[in-house]
Amino acid sequence: MSSTGFNSRNGTGQTYANGPSQNPGMGFNIGSQAPYSPMPTKGPVAPGAGLYNSGPYQPGPPAGPYQPGPPAGAYQPGPPAGAFQSGPQAGPYQPAAPVSSYHPPPGQPPLTRPPMGGPPPTLTPPQSSSPAPRMPHAQATPPPPAAMSHNYYPNQPPQQSPSPAWQYGAAAPPAAAPHGAMRAPPSGPVGNHVGPMNPAATLPPPQPSPSSSSAGYAPTPLVPHSTAPGSGPGPVPLHGYTQPGNASSTPPPMAPHPYQPASAPYGALPTGHAMPPMGPPPMGNATPPPPKAEAQCEGSAASTEPPSEQGDIECPGPAAGNGHQAPYAFNHLENKMAGAPQSGPPGRHLGHYPSLPPGYNNTPASPGAAPPMHPPMQTAPSQYPPQPQLYPQPPGGPGPAQMSSSLASLSLQGNTPEALRVVNLLQERNLLPAGPIPAPTPPLPQDLQKVNCNPEVFRCTLSSIPQTQSLLNKAKLPLGLLLHPFKDLSQLPVVTSSTIVRCRSCRTYINPFVSFLDQRRWKCNLCFRVNDVPEEFMYNPISRSYGEPQKRPEVQNATIEFIAPSEYMLRPPQPAVYLFVLDVSHNAVETGYLNVVCQSLLDNISALPGDTRTKVGFITFDSTIHFYNLQEGLSQPQMLIVSDIEEIFLPTPDSLLVNLNECKELVQDLLKSLPHIFEKTMETQSALGPALQAAFKLLSPTGGRVSVFQTQLPSMGVGALKSREDPNQRASAKDIQHLAPATDFYKKLALDCSGQQVAVDLFLLSAQYCDLASLGCISRYSAGSVYYYPSYHHQHNPAQVERFEKDLKRYLTRKIGFEAVMRIRCTKGLSIHTFHGNFFVRSTDLLSLPNVNPDAGFAVQMSIEENLVDMQVVSFQAALLYTSSKGERRIRVHTLCLPVVNSLTDVFAGADVQAVTGLLASMAVDRSVSASLGDARDAMTNAAIDSLASYRHAALTIQQPGLLAPACLRLFPLYVLALLKQKAFRTGTSTRLDDRVFSMCQLKFQPLVYAMLMIHPTLYRVDDLSDQGALNISERTIPQPRELQLSVEKLCREGAFLMDAGSVMHLWVGRSCNPSFLTQVLGVPDYAALPQNMYQLPELETAESQRTRAFIGWLREQRPFYPSLHIIRDDSPQKGDFMQNMIEDRTESALSYYEFLLHIQQQISK
């Protein structure tokens, strides 16, 4: 069995930061192990990015053009020696070989799929009912390929059995100081996505602007002008479950524990035994020792960075007792991919199987019965009746100080949790729950769990943390965090205090999971240092009482926001500055977008976040750059045209950005006239690069947000691009080319912008190829956002116009944070080694975010550097320091607490299948760009194979035929198959290159809850909505139909079905749909009258119409962006878009869900 795993390691020295391209090898694993059986191998793989060598370290020169020498004082985005690298490489990556086709067992005929819409046949699928649990292979069938393993972790002990070894988080090299403590950053910024950037890579300083009297522009009155053209019931639980917690005698990490209902609850301490300590012993009354060589501050950044970059979250100023700062021991420039690739045994590829019946639940259909529309959940009965989990409260009520005693009393009371119920995926067909899947609840005492962080803000792929790295390796599951740090929250405690209490050693903010030794001392939950409680903290402003620091709001809320005092800023907070850069070429004017943008700005100009200092400016461009003088006192705006795009300069630097309150009338006049100025233009060229350079020059002194609207491929000046897409290759089964940028101009400019606190948001509205892979870098590395509206046209695509209008309103009016930085800390023994999202990594764990918005998500990968044997819980803390639009410096802190477990069953019980899927998607995006799309697809497939194989071989005590999974991971193969069929990773289906790249962008920076809708859409039947089980929200009744499986089996021509795919909704209307639905919801007399292009529901005064519109409206309210609605007839050309999301069905180029399960079982059974 082969296993292409994911890895996070420094790559080939390419100059990509934060994304796939900085570390071509970062993302999926590379560990080398001997094959389990000798098989012929493929020929040597051609050298290329993403291929790994297992030889010794070879310090080759960094690759990439990003290598100018730095002038004095220049901004330097590349890291010096000392930058973070995530682990040693451990062997070459070998491509996979095809898997032989599946053959039915002897004596059974091949099964065929029934016709669509008919009842499922009563055939029984092939099962392993014979004594041998493995699927037989026909004699004529060649044996499956040899097993090969790409491990996430190096130095794994030799395996004793042919279980797969897909390993995730390569631990970072040991640091000189404990991880929880602050350490010295490199002396310059570090590449995004924590990998090596070119050490010599520096950005040239901005060219000095010529005086305003320079030739090249002409002040002209702003008048229109034209230019020259230029159940079966499942088995009983088969494993022993061990309650998280420490016993008096710690068992070996992997020893199976048979389930014994008569025995005492595992985890309870025998009488007379002391409970193990949570961490280092308390210091008692002794004077704390002097701090180690670890400092709190970040140190000085590059000299050209604004002062506020030095005064970041971790450096409010000198603190008493701070020692000297020790440098990192990481070797940041280690490049282990310079060697030639080596051949190896083949891996796995998905084969093609004959069609198989969708209803494989061993339940014969009654004669003439149609497939059930709302199948009930089929659960396997448990041998033991469920009992509630009891969490005894410590004496005196719950409180963080009693954490140790609370955990000691935690036990399962002899109950096997639902998460570990064994599910045979080949028998249980109806696995989807009726509604949304909640995040798993960590097995913590109630007093800790009730104050834990909201999983919508902060969640971990494993809600129970393995005690050792080897235990994590055995689980074959990735360890990582997913964050939504600036999420809009209905309740957010805000604290104003002159003293923000933080650990003197690691600078952790005080939180609900610290321990109070007494009223005057508290112990940090990350580094375990004992700190003094400041006198001011003794007073509780809520209860107005004194002497109870443990009841302060900082210790009662896992999410809290501080208004930072003056020592958290080294310059006055910047004003809100908004610059709009608009494409006004002929192509842009034809789309009609300019009218929408100007009208939306006119409608929302007063709602822009800001205060009396807010500034705005405008730049338009075609083959030349147009500035607009909006200085107070002018009777009308003045256009200034700069035709020299090779040496761009600002004609009147002081009047191009103006105070919005003082010049609002001129701004409104400009917005009203802009669409008419260029309505007859014949200029077809686009000088996007020079326009972005001008925007950078304009905003560099203050920082701010640049909103760029582009409708075509840039064709002039710096940053000009050429089309790289071959439409004839869109459906090719070969690896997709051109997922990486064609030029590093946009990345380098984005890093310049990040250094000056400028973020760039890109709106791409085009029917033609625009090379989003290159243009998207301007947003990715400046912490901006990308919006994409393919085939946008104001007349031909009204659905896109509506979506653009709604998105733009949200974009203009949502809250925003400026000049932000974010740091993620974790308990000593854990380490962070890879980040995913849109940002720039300024030091090993500090993200630079010139802008932060409430719709941005982030992910990090982690590893276990030191055994967590003496700990019962670990904590993670994310701290976001930003400037609000009102000019306040604020710190938002989120803290998450999770238990530590020492058995594999406990690790599996805590798996968060959606978080695992989201993290794998980000890792797969990186792998697609750095190596190939085929590598990414193999690695995702092997993620499912390896985790289920590990569960079967290491976690189950009784083996049984079938494809077995714990209930918490029952949807994992389905989600992996959904990823394989997702627009970002699918093959064999015609997919525009920009569509694919945008889908990858969304998977990287969208919060998990929105990304999951893209990965696995939800399907509802809506022609029979009722008020039964409905929600009542603000005097509205919201129906709650059951979620259906994504299979044509669930459709019927008599119904109407709504598919929610995140950014788009499809309402498919069957040919024989209920007439009352047609008339009372769609407003048409019959099916024939239903128009082909319908994208809105009519507002009818009928109960059915109100229910349907309320349900769709409620779905739209759950996300910040606006999903367009497409009403599709059964014979509509758009039906293909609807059917492509039927993940469980087979297509010409992809397996059905059942076939995919057979493939997984075949690989596990080798």
Disulfide bonds with the S-S distance in Angstrom:
none
